[in-house]
Amino acid sequence: MLSNLVLQDTINGIRNITKCELTIVNLDGKVVASTRDDVTVNRSDIISFAESQADSQEIRDMRFFKVYDDYQLEYIVIASGTADTVMVGKMTAFQIQNLLIAYKEHFDKENFIKNLLLDNLLLVDVYNRAKRLHIDTERRRVVYILESEQSKDYSTLEAVKNLFSQSKNDFITAVDEKSIIIIKELQADDGQEEMDAIAQSIVSTLEQGDHGGVHVAYGNAVGEIKEVSRSYKEARMALDVGKIFFEELNIIAFSQLGIGRLIYQLPIPLCKMFIKEIFTDKSPDDFDEETLATINKFFENSLNVSETSRQLYIHRNTLVYRLDKLQKSTGLDLRVFDDAITFKIALMVVKYMKYMETLDY
């Protein structure tokens, strides 16, 4: 059903051009839009005309016209005030009928896209409905998920729609109240650099519009409509994993997740078992800030003792002493690659468990 505001704007525009007074009523005889403030509609006239076989009829110096939606009577247009009421009335009825078709097509596309993202369609239905809605099934696409402090705000959604308004093959929707989904069409040669540039443009646009903190995640590019849901799931995982292991980034791609993607899929009991087996009653999260800073800097410098000590402004022997002390308390020597990997994974697992504890279920 079209909003009354859309109907009012439509007949106001036609009234300004033709000088013909127009009123739209529903089948109950209630006025939903009118160019006149003093309009009075006889309900019995509406019912009589609606039940007749005529598509237009003159009643009490006014011309009545029927507006159909898929052969079902939806509205009645009443035209008066000029000699051209027949032409203007037909034109108005035709315009409203086209608006109904456009609205229904948009609504159908919106539903199709949501069901496509959530994997609620059979494969045969995906292609059949895409064909009926004139959606190309073999274009390259990628799914972006946007979250901001004002994601629920209508202005944020409008800002995103305006950003991609030039392309008719992009789709913007939402499957929940927290995020906005963008299905972006890509050129044949677009790669990681181009996809990242699109994400940057989303962030820049929203930050300029004061829409709060913005985070954008995106999946891998796909070549067929049936694979869009996979890109959506990848983007969703990238957003979640990014919050745990890449807090400093406001743009994260699925391809960047690395080992964090694997840890994110581990059950919590298995994580607890792993931490207990490696550290017994200790946890890598129990170390003081100085020790943790030393460990993180050592990892950042690819286990290079000299470079780490330089960046920490400490003597090389001081760093070696700290690493020896850590080895005694944990049994892991971070200068040995296998031990370093174990410790790094343990830090990430603890971070993951802490994050999961903060979620509300």
Rosetta blueprint (number, residue, H / E / L):
1 M L
2 L L
3 S L
4 N H
5 L H
6 V H
7 L H
8 Q H
9 D H
10 T H
11 I H
12 N H
13 G H
14 I H
15 R H
16 N H
17 I H
18 T H
19 K L
20 C L
21 E E
22 L E
23 T E
24 I E
25 V E
26 N L
27 L L
28 D L
29 G L
30 K L
31 V E
32 V E
33 A E
34 S E
35 T L
36 R L
37 D L
38 D L
39 V L
40 T L
41 V L
42 N L
43 R H
44 S H
45 D H
46 I H
47 I H
48 S H
49 F H
50 A H
51 E H
52 S L
53 Q L
54 A L
55 D L
56 S E
57 Q E
58 E E
59 I E
60 R L
61 D L
62 M E
63 R E
64 F E
65 F E
66 K E
67 V E
68 Y E
69 D E
70 D L
71 Y L
72 Q E
73 L E
74 E E
75 Y E
76 I E
77 V E
78 I E
79 A E
80 S E
81 G L
82 T L
83 A L
84 D L
85 T H
86 V H
87 M H
88 V H
89 G H
90 K H
91 M H
92 T H
93 A H
94 F H
95 Q H
96 I H
97 Q H
98 N H
99 L H
100 L H
101 I H
102 A H
103 Y H
104 K H
105 E H
106 H H
107 F H
108 D H
109 K H
110 E H
111 N H
112 F H
113 I H
114 K H
115 N H
116 L H
117 L H
118 L L
119 D L
120 N L
121 L L
122 L L
123 L H
124 V H
125 D H
126 V H
127 Y H
128 N H
129 R H
130 A H
131 K H
132 R H
133 L L
134 H L
135 I L
136 D L
137 T L
138 E L
139 R L
140 R L
141 R E
142 V E
143 V E
144 Y E
145 I E
146 L E
147 E E
148 S E
149 E L
150 Q L
151 S L
152 K L
153 D L
154 Y H
155 S H
156 T H
157 L H
158 E H
159 A H
160 V H
161 K H
162 N H
163 L H
164 F L
165 S L
166 Q L
167 S L
168 K L
169 N L
170 D L
171 F E
172 I E
173 T E
174 A L
175 V L
176 D L
177 E L
178 K L
179 S L
180 I E
181 I E
182 I E
183 I E
184 K E
185 E E
186 L L
187 Q L
188 A L
189 D L
190 D L
191 G L
192 Q H
193 E H
194 E H
195 M H
196 D H
197 A H
198 I H
199 A H
200 Q H
201 S H
202 I H
203 V H
204 S H
205 T H
206 L H
207 E H
208 Q H
209 G L
210 D L
211 H L
212 G L
213 G L
214 V E
215 H E
216 V E
217 A E
218 Y E
219 G L
220 N L
221 A L
222 V E
223 G L
224 E L
225 I H
226 K H
227 E H
228 V H
229 S H
230 R H
231 S H
232 Y H
233 K H
234 E H
235 A H
236 R H
237 M H
238 A H
239 L H
240 D H
241 V H
242 G H
243 K H
244 I H
245 F H
246 F L
247 E L
248 E L
249 L L
250 N L
251 I E
252 I E
253 A E
254 F H
255 S H
256 Q H
257 L L
258 G L
259 I H
260 G H
261 R H
262 L H
263 I H
264 Y H
265 Q L
266 L L
267 P L
268 I H
269 P H
270 L H
271 C H
272 K H
273 M H
274 F H
275 I H
276 K H
277 E H
278 I H
279 F H
280 T L
281 D L
282 K L
283 S L
284 P H
285 D H
286 D H
287 F L
288 D L
289 E H
290 E H
291 T H
292 L H
293 A H
294 T H
295 I H
296 N H
297 K H
298 F H
299 F H
300 E H
301 N L
302 S L
303 L L
304 N L
305 V H
306 S H
307 E H
308 T H
309 S H
310 R H
311 Q H
312 L L
313 Y L
314 I L
315 H L
316 R H
317 N H
318 T H
319 L H
320 V H
321 Y H
322 R H
323 L H
324 D H
325 K H
326 L H
327 Q H
328 K H
329 S H
330 T H
331 G L
332 L L
333 D L
334 L L
335 R L
336 V L
337 F H
338 D H
339 D H
340 A H
341 I H
342 T H
343 F H
344 K H
345 I H
346 A H
347 L H
348 M H
349 V H
350 V H
351 K H
352 Y H
353 M H
354 K H
355 Y H
356 M H
357 E H
358 T H
359 L L
360 D L
361 Y L
